Amino acid sequence: MSIEVPLAELPATVERYGFAYVITVSDSGRPHLVAVRPVVSGDELWVSVGRTSLANAAARPEITLVFPPVDDGGFSLVVDATASAGDGSGDLRLAVTWAVLHRPAP
């Protein structure tokens, strides 16, 4: 079972989860994962990443964040977003397009 998260509720939901994995895609199509602590700013999320994630997001800006469950048997939070470079310091600005609480692992 999955439960859509209205974008208006996303800031409070992100606060409960803490950290996430940012998933970008390389030129060869391989996924690249980095653990981050997203910061909510208005209706956007900001994350600090390294050179590889920045380059991947510049070439393919559709990214996904996966927040692992807070509790054993809890839901994961999956967020799709469009990334753009921040101020050049390794930050990505994420315009969220969709969010869902994904069913717990069996």
Backbone as XML, in Angstrom:
<?xml version="1.0"?>
<chain id="A" units="angstrom">
  <residue number="1" name="MET">
    <atom name="N" x="0.839" y="-1.176" z="0.000"/>
    <atom name="CA" x="0.000" y="0.000" z="0.000"/>
    <atom name="C" x="0.884" y="1.238" z="0.000"/>
  </residue>
  <residue number="2" name="SER">
    <atom name="N" x="0.523" y="2.221" z="-0.790"/>
    <atom name="CA" x="1.221" y="3.498" z="-0.835"/>
    <atom name="C" x="0.221" y="4.609" z="-0.555"/>
  </residue>
  <residue number="3" name="ILE">
    <atom name="N" x="0.715" y="5.676" z="0.085"/>
    <atom name="CA" x="-0.139" y="6.808" z="0.440"/>
    <atom name="C" x="0.506" y="8.072" z="-0.111"/>
  </residue>
  <residue number="4" name="GLU">
    <atom name="N" x="-0.192" y="8.746" z="-1.028"/>
    <atom name="CA" x="0.338" y="9.991" z="-1.586"/>
    <atom name="C" x="0.437" y="11.048" z="-0.488"/>
  </residue>
  <residue number="5" name="VAL">
    <atom name="N" x="1.527" y="11.811" z="-0.511"/>
    <atom name="CA" x="1.734" y="12.898" z="0.442"/>
    <atom name="C" x="1.452" y="14.210" z="-0.281"/>
  </residue>
  <residue number="6" name="PRO">
    <atom name="N" x="0.405" y="14.938" z="0.130"/>
    <atom name="CA" x="0.166" y="16.244" z="-0.493"/>
    <atom name="C" x="1.388" y="17.149" z="-0.291"/>
  </residue>
  <residue number="7" name="LEU">
    <atom name="N" x="1.738" y="17.912" z="-1.316"/>
    <atom name="CA" x="2.941" y="18.740" z="-1.233"/>
    <atom name="C" x="2.874" y="19.723" z="-0.073"/>
  </residue>
  <residue number="8" name="ALA">
    <atom name="N" x="1.688" y="20.156" z="0.306"/>
    <atom name="CA" x="1.552" y="21.069" z="1.449"/>
    <atom name="C" x="1.971" y="20.397" z="2.757"/>
  </residue>
  <residue number="9" name="GLU">
    <atom name="N" x="1.894" y="19.067" z="2.823"/>
    <atom name="CA" x="2.265" y="18.329" z="4.028"/>
    <atom name="C" x="3.713" y="17.851" z="4.007"/>
  </residue>
  <residue number="10" name="LEU">
    <atom name="N" x="4.411" y="18.062" z="2.895"/>
    <atom name="CA" x="5.764" y="17.537" z="2.753"/>
    <atom name="C" x="6.751" y="18.096" z="3.781"/>
  </residue>
  <residue number="11" name="PRO">
    <atom name="N" x="6.766" y="19.405" z="4.070"/>
    <atom name="CA" x="7.743" y="19.897" z="5.056"/>
    <atom name="C" x="7.659" y="19.173" z="6.402"/>
  </residue>
  <residue number="12" name="ALA">
    <atom name="N" x="6.469" y="18.986" z="6.935"/>
    <atom name="CA" x="6.321" y="18.298" z="8.221"/>
    <atom name="C" x="6.728" y="16.830" z="8.104"/>
  </residue>
  <residue number="13" name="THR">
    <atom name="N" x="6.430" y="16.228" z="6.970"/>
    <atom name="CA" x="6.786" y="14.825" z="6.766"/>
    <atom name="C" x="8.295" y="14.658" z="6.686"/>
  </residue>
  <residue number="14" name="VAL">
    <atom name="N" x="8.969" y="15.533" z="5.946"/>
    <atom name="CA" x="10.427" y="15.479" z="5.827"/>
    <atom name="C" x="11.080" y="15.652" z="7.197"/>
  </residue>
  <residue number="15" name="GLU">
    <atom name="N" x="10.552" y="16.553" z="8.012"/>
    <atom name="CA" x="11.096" y="16.798" z="9.351"/>
    <atom name="C" x="11.104" y="15.512" z="10.182"/>
  </residue>
  <residue number="16" name="ARG">
    <atom name="N" x="10.085" y="14.686" z="10.039"/>
    <atom name="CA" x="10.005" y="13.443" z="10.816"/>
    <atom name="C" x="11.058" y="12.434" z="10.391"/>
  </residue>
  <residue number="17" name="TYR">
    <atom name="N" x="11.458" y="12.485" z="9.125"/>
    <atom name="CA" x="12.362" y="11.458" z="8.608"/>
    <atom name="C" x="13.841" y="11.773" z="8.803"/>
  </residue>
  <residue number="18" name="GLY">
    <atom name="N" x="14.233" y="13.011" z="8.739"/>
    <atom name="CA" x="15.643" y="13.341" z="8.950"/>
    <atom name="C" x="16.482" y="13.225" z="7.694"/>
  </residue>
  <residue number="19" name="PHE">
    <atom name="N" x="17.058" y="12.057" z="7.441"/>
    <atom name="CA" x="17.966" y="11.946" z="6.301"/>
    <atom name="C" x="17.344" y="11.141" z="5.168"/>
  </residue>
  <residue number="20" name="ALA">
    <atom name="N" x="17.948" y="11.316" z="3.979"/>
    <atom name="CA" x="17.478" y="10.616" z="2.785"/>
    <atom name="C" x="18.672" y="10.239" z="1.919"/>
  </residue>
  <residue number="21" name="TYR">
    <atom name="N" x="18.405" y="9.410" z="0.950"/>
    <atom name="CA" x="19.366" y="9.117" z="-0.112"/>
    <atom name="C" x="18.907" y="9.845" z="-1.361"/>
  </residue>
  <residue number="22" name="VAL">
    <atom name="N" x="19.791" y="10.648" z="-1.948"/>
    <atom name="CA" x="19.525" y="11.276" z="-3.233"/>
    <atom name="C" x="19.996" y="10.305" z="-4.305"/>
  </residue>
  <residue number="23" name="ILE">
    <atom name="N" x="19.139" y="10.046" z="-5.270"/>
    <atom name="CA" x="19.492" y="9.134" z="-6.357"/>
    <atom name="C" x="19.530" y="9.927" z="-7.653"/>
  </residue>
  <residue number="24" name="THR">
    <atom name="N" x="20.719" y="9.975" z="-8.252"/>
    <atom name="CA" x="20.892" y="10.567" z="-9.574"/>
    <atom name="C" x="21.342" y="9.456" z="-10.520"/>
  </residue>
  <residue number="25" name="VAL">
    <atom name="N" x="21.413" y="9.770" z="-11.802"/>
    <atom name="CA" x="21.780" y="8.764" z="-12.805"/>
    <atom name="C" x="22.979" y="9.264" z="-13.600"/>
  </residue>
  <residue number="26" name="SER">
    <atom name="N" x="23.972" y="8.387" z="-13.767"/>
    <atom name="CA" x="25.196" y="8.735" z="-14.498"/>
    <atom name="C" x="24.980" y="8.679" z="-16.005"/>
  </residue>
  <residue number="27" name="ASP">
    <atom name="N" x="25.999" y="9.108" z="-16.754"/>
    <atom name="CA" x="25.940" y="9.045" z="-18.218"/>
    <atom name="C" x="25.704" y="7.622" z="-18.716"/>
  </residue>
  <residue number="28" name="SER">
    <atom name="N" x="26.232" y="6.639" z="-17.984"/>
    <atom name="CA" x="26.082" y="5.240" z="-18.401"/>
    <atom name="C" x="24.775" y="4.621" z="-17.920"/>
  </residue>
  <residue number="29" name="GLY">
    <atom name="N" x="23.960" y="5.392" z="-17.185"/>
    <atom name="CA" x="22.685" y="4.892" z="-16.711"/>
    <atom name="C" x="22.731" y="4.260" z="-15.331"/>
  </residue>
  <residue number="30" name="ARG">
    <atom name="N" x="23.910" y="4.280" z="-14.704"/>
    <atom name="CA" x="24.029" y="3.704" z="-13.360"/>
    <atom name="C" x="23.486" y="4.673" z="-12.321"/>
  </residue>
  <residue number="31" name="PRO">
    <atom name="N" x="22.777" y="4.152" z="-11.311"/>
    <atom name="CA" x="22.316" y="5.033" z="-10.230"/>
    <atom name="C" x="23.482" y="5.422" z="-9.329"/>
  </residue>
  <residue number="32" name="HIS">
    <atom name="N" x="23.402" y="6.624" z="-8.788"/>
    <atom name="CA" x="24.412" y="7.132" z="-7.852"/>
    <atom name="C" x="23.654" y="7.613" z="-6.613"/>
  </residue>
  <residue number="33" name="LEU">
    <atom name="N" x="23.974" y="7.048" z="-5.447"/>
    <atom name="CA" x="23.282" y="7.377" z="-4.209"/>
    <atom name="C" x="24.196" y="8.115" z="-3.252"/>
  </residue>
  <residue number="34" name="VAL">
    <atom name="N" x="23.628" y="9.134" z="-2.594"/>
    <atom name="CA" x="24.361" y="9.904" z="-1.593"/>
    <atom name="C" x="23.402" y="10.189" z="-0.437"/>
  </residue>
  <residue number="35" name="ALA">
    <atom name="N" x="23.860" y="9.969" z="0.788"/>
    <atom name="CA" x="23.050" y="10.295" z="1.960"/>
    <atom name="C" x="23.112" y="11.802" z="2.217"/>
  </residue>
  <residue number="36" name="VAL">
    <atom name="N" x="21.935" y="12.412" z="2.459"/>
    <atom name="CA" x="21.849" y="13.860" z="2.675"/>
    <atom name="C" x="20.822" y="14.156" z="3.771"/>
  </residue>
  <residue number="37" name="ARG">
    <atom name="N" x="20.879" y="15.369" z="4.293"/>
    <atom name="CA" x="19.858" y="15.882" z="5.210"/>
    <atom name="C" x="19.188" y="17.056" z="4.511"/>
  </residue>
  <residue number="38" name="PRO">
    <atom name="N" x="18.067" y="16.816" z="3.848"/>
    <atom name="CA" x="17.392" y="17.894" z="3.118"/>
    <atom name="C" x="16.934" y="19.005" z="4.057"/>
  </residue>
  <residue number="39" name="VAL">
    <atom name="N" x="16.990" y="20.223" z="3.541"/>
    <atom name="CA" x="16.498" y="21.393" z="4.244"/>
    <atom name="C" x="15.275" y="21.889" z="3.485"/>
  </residue>
  <residue number="40" name="VAL">
    <atom name="N" x="14.190" y="22.098" z="4.202"/>
    <atom name="CA" x="12.957" y="22.604" z="3.597"/>
    <atom name="C" x="13.035" y="24.123" z="3.546"/>
  </residue>
  <residue number="41" name="SER">
    <atom name="N" x="12.776" y="24.672" z="2.375"/>
    <atom name="CA" x="12.747" y="26.130" z="2.193"/>
    <atom name="C" x="11.534" y="26.456" z="1.334"/>
  </residue>
  <residue number="42" name="GLY">
    <atom name="N" x="10.461" y="26.906" z="1.984"/>
    <atom name="CA" x="9.226" y="27.161" z="1.242"/>
    <atom name="C" x="8.689" y="25.876" z="0.676"/>
  </residue>
  <residue number="43" name="ASP">
    <atom name="N" x="8.486" y="25.838" z="-0.632"/>
    <atom name="CA" x="7.982" y="24.620" z="-1.263"/>
    <atom name="C" x="9.089" y="23.832" z="-1.956"/>
  </residue>
  <residue number="44" name="GLU">
    <atom name="N" x="10.340" y="24.118" z="-1.601"/>
    <atom name="CA" x="11.490" y="23.425" z="-2.189"/>
    <atom name="C" x="12.284" y="22.720" z="-1.096"/>
  </residue>
  <residue number="45" name="LEU">
    <atom name="N" x="13.106" y="21.774" z="-1.556"/>
    <atom name="CA" x="14.089" y="21.136" z="-0.690"/>
    <atom name="C" x="15.469" y="21.514" z="-1.207"/>
  </residue>
  <residue number="46" name="TRP">
    <atom name="N" x="16.421" y="21.656" z="-0.302"/>
    <atom name="CA" x="17.815" y="21.913" z="-0.651"/>
    <atom name="C" x="18.655" y="20.792" z="-0.070"/>
  </residue>
  <residue number="47" name="VAL">
    <atom name="N" x="19.625" y="20.310" z="-0.860"/>
    <atom name="CA" x="20.543" y="19.283" z="-0.381"/>
    <atom name="C" x="21.961" y="19.650" z="-0.800"/>
  </residue>
  <residue number="48" name="SER">
    <atom name="N" x="22.920" y="19.265" z="0.028"/>
    <atom name="CA" x="24.337" y="19.442" z="-0.304"/>
    <atom name="C" x="24.874" y="18.113" z="-0.799"/>
  </residue>
  <residue number="49" name="VAL">
    <atom name="N" x="25.487" y="18.132" z="-1.980"/>
    <atom name="CA" x="25.999" y="16.911" z="-2.607"/>
    <atom name="C" x="27.398" y="17.161" z="-3.149"/>
  </residue>
  <residue number="50" name="GLY">
    <atom name="N" x="28.020" y="16.115" z="-3.643"/>
    <atom name="CA" x="29.354" y="16.213" z="-4.218"/>
    <atom name="C" x="29.336" y="16.425" z="-5.726"/>
  </residue>
  <residue number="51" name="ARG">
    <atom name="N" x="30.536" y="16.412" z="-6.307"/>
    <atom name="CA" x="30.698" y="16.689" z="-7.738"/>
    <atom name="C" x="29.938" y="15.725" z="-8.641"/>
  </residue>
  <residue number="52" name="THR">
    <atom name="N" x="29.967" y="14.440" z="-8.298"/>
    <atom name="CA" x="29.301" y="13.453" z="-9.156"/>
    <atom name="C" x="27.798" y="13.678" z="-9.191"/>
  </residue>
  <residue number="53" name="SER">
    <atom name="N" x="27.196" y="13.882" z="-8.031"/>
    <atom name="CA" x="25.748" y="14.136" z="-7.988"/>
    <atom name="C" x="25.401" y="15.421" z="-8.707"/>
  </residue>
  <residue number="54" name="LEU">
    <atom name="N" x="26.221" y="16.462" z="-8.526"/>
    <atom name="CA" x="25.979" y="17.734" z="-9.217"/>
    <atom name="C" x="26.016" y="17.555" z="-10.725"/>
  </residue>
  <residue number="55" name="ALA">
    <atom name="N" x="27.030" y="16.834" z="-11.217"/>
    <atom name="CA" x="27.157" y="16.616" z="-12.667"/>
    <atom name="C" x="25.991" y="15.780" z="-13.192"/>
  </residue>
  <residue number="56" name="ASN">
    <atom name="N" x="25.637" y="14.729" z="-12.466"/>
    <atom name="CA" x="24.511" y="13.890" z="-12.891"/>
    <atom name="C" x="23.221" y="14.700" z="-12.956"/>
  </residue>
  <residue number="57" name="ALA">
    <atom name="N" x="22.966" y="15.513" z="-11.927"/>
    <atom name="CA" x="21.731" y="16.305" z="-11.881"/>
    <atom name="C" x="21.714" y="17.391" z="-12.959"/>
  </residue>
  <residue number="58" name="ALA">
    <atom name="N" x="22.875" y="17.920" z="-13.296"/>
    <atom name="CA" x="22.931" y="18.931" z="-14.358"/>
    <atom name="C" x="22.545" y="18.310" z="-15.701"/>
  </residue>
  <residue number="59" name="ALA">
    <atom name="N" x="22.982" y="17.070" z="-15.928"/>
    <atom name="CA" x="22.691" y="16.396" z="-17.195"/>
    <atom name="C" x="21.296" y="15.768" z="-17.216"/>
  </residue>
  <residue number="60" name="ARG">
    <atom name="N" x="20.850" y="15.274" z="-16.074"/>
    <atom name="CA" x="19.548" y="14.601" z="-15.957"/>
    <atom name="C" x="18.901" y="15.078" z="-14.657"/>
  </residue>
  <residue number="61" name="PRO">
    <atom name="N" x="18.166" y="16.180" z="-14.707"/>
    <atom name="CA" x="17.689" y="16.832" z="-13.481"/>
    <atom name="C" x="16.556" y="16.125" z="-12.735"/>
  </residue>
  <residue number="62" name="GLU">
    <atom name="N" x="15.955" y="15.104" z="-13.319"/>
    <atom name="CA" x="14.910" y="14.382" z="-12.597"/>
    <atom name="C" x="15.583" y="13.432" z="-11.616"/>
  </residue>
  <residue number="63" name="ILE">
    <atom name="N" x="15.384" y="13.686" z="-10.325"/>
    <atom name="CA" x="16.038" y="12.893" z="-9.292"/>
    <atom name="C" x="14.982" y="12.342" z="-8.333"/>
  </residue>
  <residue number="64" name="THR">
    <atom name="N" x="15.421" y="11.410" z="-7.501"/>
    <atom name="CA" x="14.548" y="10.834" z="-6.473"/>
    <atom name="C" x="15.278" y="10.857" z="-5.149"/>
  </residue>
  <residue number="65" name="LEU">
    <atom name="N" x="14.527" y="11.137" z="-4.087"/>
    <atom name="CA" x="15.032" y="10.994" z="-2.728"/>
    <atom name="C" x="14.271" y="9.853" z="-2.080"/>
  </residue>
  <residue number="66" name="VAL">
    <atom name="N" x="14.980" y="9.012" z="-1.347"/>
    <atom name="CA" x="14.349" y="7.935" z="-0.590"/>
    <atom name="C" x="14.726" y="8.113" z="0.868"/>
  </residue>
  <residue number="67" name="PHE">
    <atom name="N" x="13.707" y="8.325" z="1.701"/>
    <atom name="CA" x="13.880" y="8.439" z="3.143"/>
    <atom name="C" x="13.545" y="7.075" z="3.735"/>
  </residue>
  <residue number="68" name="PRO">
    <atom name="N" x="14.500" y="6.397" z="4.381"/>
    <atom name="CA" x="14.189" y="5.090" z="4.962"/>
    <atom name="C" x="13.184" y="5.217" z="6.103"/>
  </residue>
  <residue number="69" name="PRO">
    <atom name="N" x="12.497" y="4.126" z="6.427"/>
    <atom name="CA" x="11.536" y="4.169" z="7.528"/>
    <atom name="C" x="12.203" y="4.612" z="8.830"/>
  </residue>
  <residue number="70" name="VAL">
    <atom name="N" x="11.467" y="5.365" z="9.618"/>
    <atom name="CA" x="11.957" y="5.806" z="10.917"/>
    <atom name="C" x="11.911" y="4.654" z="11.911"/>
  </residue>
  <residue number="71" name="ASP">
    <atom name="N" x="10.857" y="3.855" z="11.822"/>
    <atom name="CA" x="10.670" y="2.724" z="12.725"/>
    <atom name="C" x="10.656" y="1.424" z="11.943"/>
  </residue>
  <residue number="72" name="ASP">
    <atom name="N" x="11.024" y="0.340" z="12.603"/>
    <atom name="CA" x="10.959" y="-0.977" z="11.992"/>
    <atom name="C" x="9.531" y="-1.241" z="11.527"/>
  </residue>
  <residue number="73" name="GLY">
    <atom name="N" x="9.362" y="-1.594" z="10.264"/>
    <atom name="CA" x="8.034" y="-1.836" z="9.719"/>
    <atom name="C" x="7.315" y="-0.579" z="9.257"/>
  </residue>
  <residue number="74" name="GLY">
    <atom name="N" x="7.969" y="0.577" z="9.362"/>
    <atom name="CA" x="7.351" y="1.831" z="8.948"/>
    <atom name="C" x="7.425" y="2.049" z="7.448"/>
  </residue>
  <residue number="75" name="PHE">
    <atom name="N" x="6.823" y="3.134" z="7.014"/>
    <atom name="CA" x="6.806" y="3.489" z="5.606"/>
    <atom name="C" x="8.079" y="4.236" z="5.217"/>
  </residue>
  <residue number="76" name="SER">
    <atom name="N" x="8.542" y="4.024" z="3.993"/>
    <atom name="CA" x="9.589" y="4.859" z="3.402"/>
    <atom name="C" x="8.902" y="6.050" z="2.756"/>
  </residue>
  <residue number="77" name="LEU">
    <atom name="N" x="9.589" y="7.177" z="2.719"/>
    <atom name="CA" x="9.099" y="8.355" z="2.004"/>
    <atom name="C" x="9.886" y="8.455" z="0.709"/>
  </residue>
  <residue number="78" name="VAL">
    <atom name="N" x="9.186" y="8.468" z="-0.422"/>
    <atom name="CA" x="9.821" y="8.585" z="-1.734"/>
    <atom name="C" x="9.377" y="9.907" z="-2.343"/>
  </residue>
  <residue number="79" name="VAL">
    <atom name="N" x="10.362" y="10.719" z="-2.752"/>
    <atom name="CA" x="10.087" y="12.053" z="-3.286"/>
    <atom name="C" x="10.751" y="12.185" z="-4.649"/>
  </residue>
  <residue number="80" name="ASP">
    <atom name="N" x="9.976" y="12.544" z="-5.659"/>
    <atom name="CA" x="10.518" y="12.855" z="-6.978"/>
    <atom name="C" x="10.627" y="14.368" z="-7.090"/>
  </residue>
  <residue number="81" name="ALA">
    <atom name="N" x="11.687" y="14.826" z="-7.742"/>
    <atom name="CA" x="11.911" y="16.262" z="-7.856"/>
    <atom name="C" x="12.721" y="16.572" z="-9.102"/>
  </residue>
  <residue number="82" name="THR">
    <atom name="N" x="12.686" y="17.837" z="-9.472"/>
    <atom name="CA" x="13.537" y="18.346" z="-10.542"/>
    <atom name="C" x="14.615" y="19.202" z="-9.888"/>
  </residue>
  <residue number="83" name="ALA">
    <atom name="N" x="15.861" y="18.861" z="-10.159"/>
    <atom name="CA" x="16.997" y="19.518" z="-9.504"/>
    <atom name="C" x="17.562" y="20.629" z="-10.372"/>
  </residue>
  <residue number="84" name="SER">
    <atom name="N" x="18.033" y="21.657" z="-9.701"/>
    <atom name="CA" x="18.805" y="22.699" z="-10.365"/>
    <atom name="C" x="19.915" y="23.119" z="-9.415"/>
  </residue>
  <residue number="85" name="ALA">
    <atom name="N" x="21.010" y="23.603" z="-9.999"/>
    <atom name="CA" x="22.166" y="23.989" z="-9.189"/>
    <atom name="C" x="21.810" y="25.158" z="-8.295"/>
  </residue>
  <residue number="86" name="GLY">
    <atom name="N" x="22.326" y="25.112" z="-7.081"/>
    <atom name="CA" x="22.120" y="26.208" z="-6.133"/>
    <atom name="C" x="23.074" y="27.345" z="-6.442"/>
  </residue>
  <residue number="87" name="ASP">
    <atom name="N" x="23.848" y="27.729" z="-5.456"/>
    <atom name="CA" x="24.741" y="28.885" z="-5.579"/>
    <atom name="C" x="26.169" y="28.503" z="-5.950"/>
  </residue>
  <residue number="88" name="GLY">
    <atom name="N" x="26.371" y="27.274" z="-6.428"/>
    <atom name="CA" x="27.700" y="26.848" z="-6.823"/>
    <atom name="C" x="28.495" y="26.222" z="-5.698"/>
  </residue>
  <residue number="89" name="SER">
    <atom name="N" x="27.909" y="26.066" z="-4.524"/>
    <atom name="CA" x="28.635" y="25.527" z="-3.377"/>
    <atom name="C" x="28.403" y="24.036" z="-3.172"/>
  </residue>
  <residue number="90" name="GLY">
    <atom name="N" x="27.833" y="23.359" z="-4.133"/>
    <atom name="CA" x="27.532" y="21.947" z="-3.973"/>
    <atom name="C" x="26.102" y="21.701" z="-3.548"/>
  </residue>
  <residue number="91" name="ASP">
    <atom name="N" x="25.266" y="22.748" z="-3.607"/>
    <atom name="CA" x="23.868" y="22.598" z="-3.240"/>
    <atom name="C" x="23.008" y="22.375" z="-4.476"/>
  </residue>
  <residue number="92" name="LEU">
    <atom name="N" x="21.971" y="21.562" z="-4.287"/>
    <atom name="CA" x="20.944" y="21.391" z="-5.309"/>
    <atom name="C" x="19.631" y="21.903" z="-4.754"/>
  </residue>
  <residue number="93" name="ARG">
    <atom name="N" x="18.930" y="22.648" z="-5.569"/>
    <atom name="CA" x="17.567" y="23.087" z="-5.245"/>
    <atom name="C" x="16.629" y="22.087" z="-5.892"/>
  </residue>
  <residue number="94" name="LEU">
    <atom name="N" x="15.701" y="21.537" z="-5.103"/>
    <atom name="CA" x="14.819" y="20.501" z="-5.599"/>
    <atom name="C" x="13.381" y="20.985" z="-5.609"/>
  </residue>
  <residue number="95" name="ALA">
    <atom name="N" x="12.815" y="21.059" z="-6.795"/>
    <atom name="CA" x="11.395" y="21.385" z="-6.954"/>
    <atom name="C" x="10.642" y="20.060" z="-6.941"/>
  </residue>
  <residue number="96" name="VAL">
    <atom name="N" x="9.933" y="19.808" z="-5.862"/>
    <atom name="CA" x="9.260" y="18.525" z="-5.679"/>
    <atom name="C" x="8.077" y="18.403" z="-6.642"/>
  </residue>
  <residue number="97" name="THR">
    <atom name="N" x="7.994" y="17.238" z="-7.292"/>
    <atom name="CA" x="6.897" y="16.984" z="-8.219"/>
    <atom name="C" x="5.914" y="15.948" z="-7.692"/>
  </residue>
  <residue number="98" name="TRP">
    <atom name="N" x="6.350" y="15.104" z="-6.741"/>
    <atom name="CA" x="5.494" y="14.032" z="-6.251"/>
    <atom name="C" x="6.123" y="13.434" z="-5.003"/>
  </residue>
  <residue number="99" name="ALA">
    <atom name="N" x="5.296" y="13.011" z="-4.071"/>
    <atom name="CA" x="5.796" y="12.350" z="-2.861"/>
    <atom name="C" x="4.800" y="11.281" z="-2.430"/>
  </residue>
  <residue number="100" name="VAL">
    <atom name="N" x="5.335" y="10.176" z="-1.897"/>
    <atom name="CA" x="4.486" y="9.077" z="-1.476"/>
    <atom name="C" x="5.134" y="8.351" z="-0.292"/>
  </residue>
  <residue number="101" name="LEU">
    <atom name="N" x="4.293" y="7.917" z="0.631"/>
    <atom name="CA" x="4.732" y="6.991" z="1.668"/>
    <atom name="C" x="4.579" y="5.606" z="1.075"/>
  </residue>
  <residue number="102" name="HIS">
    <atom name="N" x="5.699" y="4.880" z="0.971"/>
    <atom name="CA" x="5.691" y="3.574" z="0.321"/>
    <atom name="C" x="5.581" y="2.472" z="1.368"/>
  </residue>
  <residue number="103" name="ARG">
    <atom name="N" x="4.859" y="1.460" z="1.017"/>
    <atom name="CA" x="4.560" y="0.367" z="1.934"/>
    <atom name="C" x="5.803" y="-0.196" z="2.633"/>
  </residue>
  <residue number="104" name="PRO">
    <atom name="N" x="5.594" y="-0.682" z="3.846"/>
    <atom name="CA" x="6.715" y="-1.286" z="4.584"/>
    <atom name="C" x="7.199" y="-2.566" z="3.914"/>
  </residue>
  <residue number="105" name="ALA">
    <atom name="N" x="8.436" y="-2.884" z="4.174"/>
    <atom name="CA" x="8.975" y="-4.149" z="3.682"/>
    <atom name="C" x="8.269" y="-5.312" z="4.392"/>
  </residue>
  <residue number="106" name="PRO">
    <atom name="N" x="8.087" y="-6.439" z="3.724"/>
    <atom name="CA" x="7.402" y="-7.571" z="4.374"/>
    <atom name="C" x="8.241" y="-8.166" z="5.500"/>
  </residue>
</chain>
